[in-house]
Amino acid sequence: MTHSDKSGKQILSYASFCLGNLGHSAFYGVMSTYFIIFITSSMFSGLNQSVADKLIGLITGLMVVIRIAELVIDPILGNIVDNTKTRWGKFKPWILIGTLVSAALLLVLFTGIFGLAQKSWILFAILFVLIYISFDVFYSLSDVSYWGMVPALSEDSHARGIYTSLGAFSGTIGWNGLTIIVVPLVTAVTYAVTGKHEEGAPGWLAFAAVISALAIVCALIVCFGTKEKHNIIRNSAKQKTTLRQVFGAIFHNDQILWPSLAYLLYSLAYVITNGVLFYMYKFVIGKPNDFWVVGVIATIIGFCISPMFPILNKYIPRKWLFIAGQTCMVLAYVLFIFGRDNVFLMDLGLVLLNINFAQLVTVLTLTDAIEYGQLKNGQRNEAVVLAVRPMIDKFTGAVSNALVGYVAIAAGMTGSATAADMTAHDISTFNMMALYIPLTLAVLSIVVFLTKVTLSEKKHAEVVEELKDQLAEGKIEKNESNTQVRPQDQTIYAPADGKLMKMAEVIDEDGKPFPGKGFAIKPDSGNIYAPFDGVVRFTFGTKHAFEIVSNNGLQVVVHVGLGTVNLRGEGFETYYDDGQKVKKGDLLLEFDRDLALKNGYQDTVVTFYTQPGRIVKSSEIEPGKIVEHGEKVLDVQFK
């Protein structure tokens, strides 16, 4: 495979994952923010106001209860995804099924369950609970699977950062695009159907239909445009997990709990504020037609911030990007509190509110916590771990819905009320819920992340290397069934030009002998070649090592340099794609030896067996012998 072909596939994967979140995030915005606005403004139009207020309170209360219950349900859904095995992988089926079903159920909810409340509010409440739970479960399966794909697409923190940044980038467009189109679309459709210039039920149903269709199209794009990788680290983990192990994977991993708490505090603040911004513009400022500015500013900032994240993260650790974003959020609340009458200060506050890296940093930290947890307990719970963030999002969305419902009722912001109807008490209630409480939460998130989150990019690279060492030592050797009648023979050829070394001569960057069985070469150049005919199974995300399996079934890892994992892919160039068949002597990789040596790392090329327990016998190498790539090094016999 040429370099351009490989780059084209990578770009397609990035683009498909990116577009997937465009519709997914817009769909979440409808369910978490605009559904409650539809409930408070249009779902119960025509009913007595006191009855409508009671139904609004009942529904918002039910939504909170359901979301809290799902704090237990979501990890179970993640476990279902983790234990799924299909020819399309374990994520794509649930992305598509979850999106299709939840989209259909959302449309039913936006019909007011076909106006059932007008006939029987008791039956309406019962059906609402059943439909909403089903809707939320299928949406969760889609959400968990979408973000759960990230560690299956790459092992490298930087590449994962690109995927996550692109997802967040399109998510910003999807979420904030709603703010731009919601009032014009809902009003226009309502006028076309009823002749009234208002946000009525027909318009809300059309709005939900448009976003549901977008979500389905985007789900199809991510399913067809991405490819799940199966590699030695993923396959070496325990594949089946019990419910007890599911919750253990979360509660026994401190680098899941602390980032999750910091994100919970951020998410509560952000979602609460976004949930009431429409009410701020309509009832507090008295300019509902200016609400589109919120979406425009957020979209513009999203265009700038999300693509910048992987660039900034090359020079600034994730922790400090999180702190910087939260500091901007705190300053935004200060401007909202003291500059509400100044258009410039309000717009500046909206800019600062959206300069935030919290979701990106949290997803990446939780993604890296998968290997961290695998190293600690041997379980690789990808979807389970990444179910935590959407679980938090749904919980905070429920809190936001409850708060919006409370504020709407307590401040008289329901039905046909206007800004002129607001009292000083109403405004005070709004300020407390919409500004002062979120400000406190934003400050607390900074404290938690700063003091408790320790899983940095460098720490993750160390974890991956330790997993590699365990593979070399056979500590996490895969238990595959052996159907072979007799041992197989395999000749291994030199993957590089240089001087042969015994494994005992290889000392890593920490002064320790390199673990495992195999051989090493002190190279004369940076070219790495295939040591036999076979298939390249996977490449470490940092490109410093790759697994290759011979046509006879021998599995080895070619590890280029010692300590080079810390280069995070810089100076490495591959000329193959994972899963590609190669011939002995094919050029697979080039690495910048001078860059490695300049940074204090070694350029030694190590070839080791990933299943040392299967090796029956091996011929001896000749230490100190100068070899050229493609020259025979040894014969090995394995089971």
C-alpha positions in Angstrom: 0.0 0.0 0.0 1.4 3.4 -0.9 1.7 6.2 1.5 -1.0 8.2 -0.3 -3.4 5.3 -0.1 -2.8 5.0 3.6 -3.2 8.7 4.1 -6.4 8.6 2.1 -7.9 5.9 4.3 -6.9 7.8 7.5 -8.4 11.0 6.2 -11.6 9.1 5.3 -11.7 7.7 8.8 -11.2 11.0 10.5 -13.8 12.7 8.3 -16.4 10.0 8.8 -16.0 10.0 12.6 -16.2 13.8 12.5 -19.4 13.9 10.5 -20.9 11.2 12.7 -21.1 13.6 15.6 -22.7 16.4 13.6 -26.1 14.7 13.6 -25.5 12.9 16.9 -24.8 16.1 18.8 -27.7 18.0 17.2 -29.9 15.1 18.2 -28.7 15.3 21.8 -29.3 19.0 21.8 -32.9 18.5 20.8 -33.5 15.9 23.5 -31.6 17.7 26.3 -32.6 21.3 25.7 -35.3 21.9 23.2 -37.6 19.1 24.2 -38.2 20.7 27.6 -38.8 24.1 25.8 -41.4 22.3 23.6 -43.0 20.9 26.8 -43.2 24.2 28.6 -44.4 26.2 25.6 -46.5 24.0 23.2 -47.1 20.4 24.3 -50.0 21.3 26.5 -51.4 24.3 24.7 -55.2 24.3 25.0 -55.2 22.8 28.5 -56.0 24.7 31.6 -52.8 26.6 32.7 -52.9 25.0 36.2 -53.2 21.5 34.7 -50.5 22.2 32.2 -48.1 23.4 34.9 -48.8 20.2 36.9 -48.0 18.1 33.9 -44.9 20.1 33.2 -43.7 19.5 36.8 -44.7 15.8 36.5 -42.8 15.2 33.3 -39.6 17.1 34.3 -39.6 15.2 37.6 -40.1 11.9 35.8 -37.2 12.7 33.4 -34.9 13.4 36.4 -35.8 10.1 38.1 -35.3 8.2 34.8 -31.9 9.7 34.2 -30.8 9.0 37.8 -31.8 5.4 37.3 -29.7 5.2 34.2 -26.6 5.9 36.2 -26.9 2.2 36.9 -28.3 1.2 33.5 -25.7 2.9 31.3 -22.7 0.8 32.4 -24.8 -2.3 31.7 -25.5 -1.0 28.2 -21.8 -0.4 27.8 -21.1 -4.0 28.9 -23.6 -5.2 26.2 -21.6 -3.3 23.6 -18.3 -4.6 24.9 -19.5 -8.2 24.7 -21.0 -7.7 21.2 -19.3 -9.6 18.4 -20.4 -9.2 14.7 -18.7 -9.1 11.4 -19.1 -5.3 11.5 -17.4 -5.0 14.9 -19.1 -4.3 18.2 -19.8 -0.6 17.8 -21.4 0.0 14.4 -24.5 -2.1 14.9 -25.4 -0.3 18.0 -24.7 3.1 16.5 -27.1 2.5 13.7 -29.8 0.6 15.6 -29.7 3.1 18.5 -30.0 6.0 16.2 -32.9 4.6 14.2 -35.0 3.6 17.2 -34.4 6.7 19.3 -35.1 9.0 16.3 -38.5 7.3 15.8 -39.4 7.5 19.4 -38.3 11.2 19.6 -40.8 12.0 16.9 -43.5 10.3 18.9 -42.6 12.4 21.9 -42.7 15.6 19.8 -46.3 14.8 18.8 -47.2 14.9 22.5 -47.8 11.2 22.1 -50.4 12.1 19.4 -52.1 14.6 21.7 -53.0 12.0 24.3 -52.7 14.5 27.2 -55.8 16.2 25.9 -57.8 13.0 26.5 -56.2 11.3 29.5 -53.3 12.8 31.4 -52.9 9.6 33.4 -52.5 7.4 30.4 -50.2 10.0 28.9 -47.9 10.0 31.9 -47.7 6.1 31.9 -46.9 6.0 28.2 -44.5 8.9 28.5 -42.4 7.0 31.0 -42.3 3.8 28.9 -41.5 5.7 25.6 -38.9 8.0 27.3 -37.1 5.1 28.9 -37.0 3.2 25.6 -35.9 6.3 23.8 -33.1 7.0 26.3 -31.8 3.4 26.3 -31.4 3.3 22.5 -29.9 6.7 22.4 -27.4 5.6 25.1 -26.5 2.5 23.0 -25.7 4.8 20.1 -23.8 7.4 22.2 -21.7 4.8 24.1 -20.8 3.1 20.9 -19.9 6.3 19.0 -17.4 7.5 21.6 -16.4 3.9 22.5 -15.0 3.6 19.0 -12.1 6.0 19.7 -9.7 3.5 21.4 -10.6 0.9 18.7 -9.6 3.3 16.0 -6.1 4.1 17.4 -3.9 3.3 20.4 -2.1 6.7 20.3 -3.1 9.5 22.5 -2.4 12.1 19.8 -4.4 10.3 17.1 -7.2 9.8 19.7 -7.0 13.5 20.3 -7.5 14.2 16.6 -10.6 11.9 16.5 -12.0 13.4 19.6 -11.3 17.0 18.5 -12.9 16.4 15.1 -16.0 14.8 16.9 -16.2 17.8 19.2 -15.7 20.2 16.3 -18.7 18.8 14.3 -20.6 18.4 17.6 -20.2 22.1 18.2 -21.7 22.8 14.8 -24.5 20.3 15.4 -25.3 21.6 18.9 -25.0 25.4 18.2 -26.5 25.1 14.7 -29.8 24.3 16.5 -29.6 27.7 18.3 -29.3 29.4 14.9 -32.2 27.5 13.1 -34.6 26.6 15.9 -36.6 29.9 16.2 -36.8 30.6 12.4 -37.6 27.0 11.5 -40.2 26.4 14.2 -41.9 29.8 13.6 -41.9 29.4 9.8 -43.5 25.9 9.9 -46.0 26.9 12.6 -47.0 29.9 10.5 -47.3 27.8 7.3 -49.6 25.3 9.2 -51.6 27.6 11.5 -51.1 31.1 10.2 -49.7 32.2 13.6 -46.3 33.9 14.1 -45.3 31.8 17.1 -43.3 28.7 18.1 -46.2 26.2 17.9 -46.5 22.4 18.0 -46.3 21.8 14.2 -43.1 23.7 14.0 -41.5 21.8 16.9 -42.5 18.5 15.2 -40.9 19.6 11.9 -37.8 20.7 13.8 -37.5 17.2 15.5 -38.0 15.5 12.1 -35.2 17.4 10.4 -32.7 16.7 13.2 -33.7 13.0 13.4 -33.1 12.6 9.7 -29.7 14.3 10.0 -28.8 12.0 12.9 -29.6 8.9 10.8 -27.6 10.1 7.8 -24.6 10.9 10.0 -24.8 7.5 11.7 -24.6 5.8 8.3 -21.6 7.9 7.4 -19.6 6.9 10.6 -20.6 3.2 10.1 -19.4 3.0 6.5 -16.4 5.3 6.8 -14.5 4.0 9.8 -12.7 0.7 10.6 -12.3 -0.9 14.0 -8.8 -2.2 14.6 -8.1 -5.6 16.1 -4.7 -5.6 17.7 -2.6 -7.6 20.1 -3.3 -5.3 23.1 -7.0 -5.2 22.6 -7.2 -9.0 21.9 -5.0 -9.9 24.9 -7.6 -8.5 27.3 -10.4 -10.5 28.8 -13.3 -10.1 26.3 -16.3 -11.1 28.5 -17.1 -9.2 31.6 -19.7 -9.8 34.3 -21.9 -7.0 35.7 -19.7 -7.0 38.9 -16.6 -6.5 36.7 -18.4 -3.7 34.9 -18.9 -1.6 38.0 -15.5 -2.7 39.3 -13.9 -1.3 36.1 -15.3 2.1 37.0 -15.1 2.3 40.8 -11.6 0.6 41.0 -10.0 3.0 38.5 -9.2 6.3 40.1 -8.4 7.8 36.8 -12.0 7.3 35.7 -13.5 8.6 38.9 -11.6 11.9 39.3 -11.8 13.1 35.6 -15.5 12.1 35.7 -16.2 14.2 38.8 -14.4 17.2 37.2 -16.4 16.8 34.0 -19.6 16.4 36.0 -19.1 19.7 37.6 -18.3 21.4 34.3 -21.2 19.7 32.5 -23.7 20.7 35.2 -22.6 24.3 34.8 -22.5 24.4 31.0 -25.8 22.5 30.4 -27.7 24.5 33.1 -26.5 27.7 31.5 -27.4 26.6 27.9 -30.7 25.4 29.1 -31.8 28.8 30.3 -30.1 31.1 27.7 -33.3 31.0 25.6 -35.3 32.2 28.7 -32.6 34.8 29.4 -33.1 36.3 26.0 -36.8 36.0 25.9 -37.9 36.8 29.5 -34.9 38.6 31.2 -33.4 40.7 28.4 -36.6 40.8 26.4 -35.0 40.1 23.0 -36.0 36.6 21.9 -35.2 37.4 18.2 -31.6 38.0 19.2 -31.2 34.4 20.5 -29.6 33.3 17.2 -26.5 35.3 18.2 -25.8 32.7 20.9 -25.6 29.9 18.2 -23.5 32.0 15.8 -20.9 32.9 18.4 -20.7 29.3 19.8 -20.3 27.9 16.2 -17.6 30.4 15.3 -15.7 29.7 18.5 -16.2 25.9 18.0 -14.7 26.3 14.5 -11.6 27.8 16.0 -11.2 25.9 19.3 -11.8 22.2 18.4 -9.3 22.1 15.5 -6.7 23.9 17.6 -6.9 21.3 20.4 -4.5 18.7 18.9 -2.1 21.5 17.9 -2.1 23.1 21.3 -1.9 19.7 23.0 1.4 19.1 21.3 2.9 21.8 23.4 0.5 22.1 26.4 -0.5 19.1 28.6 -4.2 18.3 28.6 -4.5 19.2 32.3 -3.6 22.8 31.7 -5.9 23.1 28.7 -8.7 21.9 30.9 -7.8 24.6 33.5 -7.5 27.3 30.9 -11.0 26.5 29.5 -12.6 26.4 32.9 -11.0 29.8 33.8 -12.6 31.3 30.7 -15.9 29.8 31.8 -15.6 31.5 35.2 -14.8 34.8 33.6 -17.9 34.4 31.3 -20.2 34.1 34.3 -18.7 37.2 35.8 -19.6 39.1 32.6 -23.1 37.6 32.5 -23.7 38.8 36.1 -22.3 42.3 35.8 -22.6 43.1 32.1 -26.0 42.0 31.1 -27.1 45.4 29.9 -24.0 45.8 27.7 -24.2 44.0 24.3 -20.4 43.8 23.9 -19.9 42.3 27.3 -22.6 39.8 26.8 -21.1 38.7 23.5 -17.7 38.5 25.1 -19.2 36.3 27.8 -20.6 34.0 25.2 -17.2 33.8 23.5 -15.5 32.9 26.8 -18.1 30.4 27.8 -17.4 28.4 24.6 -13.6 28.5 24.9 -13.6 25.2 26.6 -11.7 22.0 26.3 -13.4 20.1 29.1 -15.2 17.5 26.9 -12.1 16.9 24.7 -9.8 16.5 27.7 -12.2 14.2 29.6 -12.9 11.9 26.7 -9.1 11.5 26.0 -8.3 11.0 29.7 -11.0 8.3 30.0 -9.9 6.8 26.7 -6.3 6.5 28.1 -7.8 5.1 31.3 -8.8 2.0 29.4 -5.2 0.9 29.1 -4.5 2.1 32.6 -7.4 -0.1 33.8 -6.2 -3.0 31.6 -2.8 -2.8 33.2 -4.3 -2.8 36.7 -6.9 -5.6 36.4 -6.5 -7.2 32.9 -9.9 -6.0 31.7 -10.2 -3.7 28.6 -13.7 -2.3 29.1 -13.8 0.2 26.2 -17.5 0.9 25.9 -18.1 0.6 29.7 -15.4 3.2 30.5 -16.6 5.5 27.8 -20.2 5.1 28.8 -19.3 7.3 31.8 -19.1 10.6 29.9 -22.5 10.2 28.1 -24.0 9.0 31.3 -22.9 12.2 33.0 -24.2 14.2 30.0 -27.6 12.6 30.3 -27.7 13.1 34.0 -26.7 16.8 33.7 -29.2 17.1 30.9 -31.9 15.8 33.2 -30.9 18.3 35.9 -31.0 21.1 33.3 -34.5 20.0 32.2 -35.7 19.9 35.8 -34.2 23.3 36.4 -35.7 24.8 33.3 -39.1 23.4 34.3 -38.7 24.8 37.8 -37.6 28.2 36.6 -40.3 28.4 34.0 -43.0 27.6 36.5 -41.6 29.6 39.5 -40.9 32.7 37.4 -44.0 32.5 35.3 -42.1 31.8 32.1 -44.7 29.5 30.6 -47.4 29.8 27.9 -47.8 33.4 26.6 -45.8 35.2 29.3 -43.4 38.0 28.1 -40.5 39.9 29.6 -42.9 42.6 30.9 -44.5 40.0 33.2 -41.2 39.3 35.1 -40.8 40.6 38.7 -37.6 41.4 40.7 -38.1 38.1 42.5 -38.4 36.2 39.2 -35.1 37.7 38.0 -33.4 36.9 41.4 -34.5 33.3 41.1 -33.2 33.1 37.5 -29.8 34.6 38.5 -29.3 32.1 41.3 -30.1 29.1 39.2 -28.6 30.2 35.9 -25.4 32.0 37.0 -24.3 31.8 40.6 -24.6 28.0 41.0 -22.9 27.3 37.7 -20.1 29.7 38.6 -19.4 27.8 41.8 -19.5 24.4 39.9 -17.0 25.7 37.3 -14.5 26.7 40.1 -14.9 23.4 41.8 -14.1 21.5 38.5 -10.8 23.3 38.3 -9.9 22.3 41.9 -10.7 18.6 41.2 -8.8 18.3 37.9 -5.8 20.2 39.2 -5.4 18.1 42.4 -6.6 14.6 41.5 -6.2 13.8 37.8 -2.7 12.2 37.2 -3.1 10.3 34.0 -1.1 12.5 31.6 0.0 11.8 28.1 3.4 10.8 29.3 1.9 8.5 31.9 -0.2 6.8 29.3 2.8 6.2 27.1 4.5 4.5 30.1 1.3 2.3 30.6 1.4 1.2 26.9 5.1 0.3 27.3 4.4 -1.7 30.4 1.7 -3.6 28.6 4.2 -4.3 25.8 6.7 -5.6 28.4 4.0 -7.9 29.8 3.3 -9.2 26.3 7.0 -9.8 25.7 7.2 -11.8 29.0 4.1 -13.8 28.2 2.2 -12.5 31.2 -0.9 -11.6 29.1 -0.5 -14.2 26.5 -3.7 -14.9 24.6 -5.3 -18.2 25.3 -6.0 -19.4 21.8 -7.1 -22.9 21.0 -4.2 -24.9 19.5 -5.5 -27.1 16.7 -2.1 -27.9 15.2 -0.9 -31.5 15.2 2.9 -30.8 15.2 5.1 -27.8 15.8 5.7 -25.4 12.9 9.0 -24.1 11.6 9.7 -20.5 10.8 12.8 -18.7 9.5 13.2 -15.1 10.7 15.2 -12.7 8.6 16.8 -9.5 9.6 14.4 -6.6 9.7 17.2 -4.0 9.5 20.8 -3.6 8.5 23.3 -3.7 11.4 24.9 -5.7 14.1 23.1 -8.6 15.8 22.6 -8.5 19.6 21.3 -11.0 22.1 18.3 -10.0 24.2 20.4 -10.0 27.3 22.5 -7.2 25.8 19.5 -4.9 25.3 19.2 -2.4 28.2 16.2 -0.1 28.1 16.1 3.6 29.0 15.6 2.7 32.7 18.7 0.6 32.8 16.7 -2.7 32.8 17.1 -5.7 30.5 14.5 -5.8 27.7 12.1 -8.5 28.6 11.1 -11.5 26.5 12.5 -13.8 23.9 13.9 -12.8 20.5 16.9 -10.8 19.2 18.0 -7.3 18.5 19.9 -5.3 15.9 22.0 -2.2 16.3 21.0 -0.6 13.0 23.1 1.2 10.5 20.0 3.0 9.0 16.5 4.0 9.8 14.8 1.5 7.4 12.8 -1.4 8.8 11.7 -4.3 6.6 9.4 -7.4 6.9 11.2 -10.3 8.7 9.2 -12.9 6.8 6.1 -13.3 4.7 2.9 -12.5 6.7 0.4 -9.9 7.8 1.0 -6.8 9.7 -1.7 -7.1 12.4 -1.4 -3.7 14.1 0.8 -0.7 14.7 1.2 0.9 18.1 -0.3 4.4 17.8 3.1 5.9 18.5 4.4 4.0 15.4 7.5 2.8 17.3 6.4 -0.9 17.2 4.2 -3.2 15.1 2.9 -6.7 15.3 3.5 -9.0 12.3 2.3 -12.6 12.0 3.9 -15.1 9.6 2.0 -17.2 7.2 2.7 -20.1 9.5 1.3 -18.3 12.5 4.3 -17.0 14.4 3.5 -13.7 16.1 6.3 -11.2 16.7 6.6 -7.5 17.5 9.3 -5.4 15.9 10.1 -2.6 18.4 12.0 0.3 16.9 14.2 2.1 19.5 14.1 2.2 23.2 12.2 5.1 24.9 11.0 6.1 21.4 7.4 5.8 22.6 7.9 9.3 24.1 8.4 10.7 20.6 4.6 10.0 20.1 5.1 9.2 16.4 7.4 12.0 15.5 10.2 10.9 13.2 8.3 7.6 12.1 6.8 7.0 8.7 5.0 3.7 7.9 4.5 2.3 4.4 1.7 -0.3 5.1 -1.8 -0.5 6.6 -2.8 -2.7 9.4 -4.1 -6.0 8.0 -1.9 -5.7 4.9 -0.1 -8.8 3.6 3.6 -8.3 3.1 6.6 -10.2 1.7 10.0 -10.8 3.4 12.2 -7.7 2.7 9.3 -5.3 2.0 10.1 -1.8 3.4 7.6 -1.2 6.2 8.9 1.7 8.2 11.4 4.5 8.3 12.5 6.2 11.5 14.7 9.2 12.2 17.6 7.7 14.2 19.2 11.1 14.7 16.0 12.5 16.2 15.8 9.5 18.6 19.5 9.8 19.7 19.2 13.6 20.0 16.4 13.1 22.5 18.4 10.7 24.6 16.7 7.5 23.3 18.3 4.4 21.7 17.9 3.3 18.1 18.1 -0.5 18.8 15.6 -2.6 16.9 14.2 -5.4 18.9 12.2 -8.4 17.5 10.4 -10.4 20.2 7.7 -13.1 20.4 4.4 -12.1 21.7 3.6 -15.7 22.7 6.9 -16.9 24.1 5.2 -19.9 25.8 4.6 -21.4 22.3 8.3 -21.4 21.4 9.6 -25.0 21.4 13.1 -24.3 20.4 15.2 -21.7 18.6 18.6 -21.7 16.9 21.3 -19.4 18.3 22.2 -16.1 16.7 25.7 -14.9 16.2 26.2 -11.8 18.4 28.2 -9.1 16.8 27.6 -10.4 13.3 26.9 -7.7 10.7 23.7 -8.5 8.7 21.7 -6.9 5.9 18.0 -6.8 5.9 16.5 -10.0 4.4 19.5 -12.1 5.6 18.6 -15.2 7.7 19.0 -14.6 11.5 17.6 -17.8 13.0 15.1 -20.7 12.8 12.4 -21.1 15.4 10.0 -24.0 16.1 6.7 -23.2 17.7 3.4 -24.8 18.7 
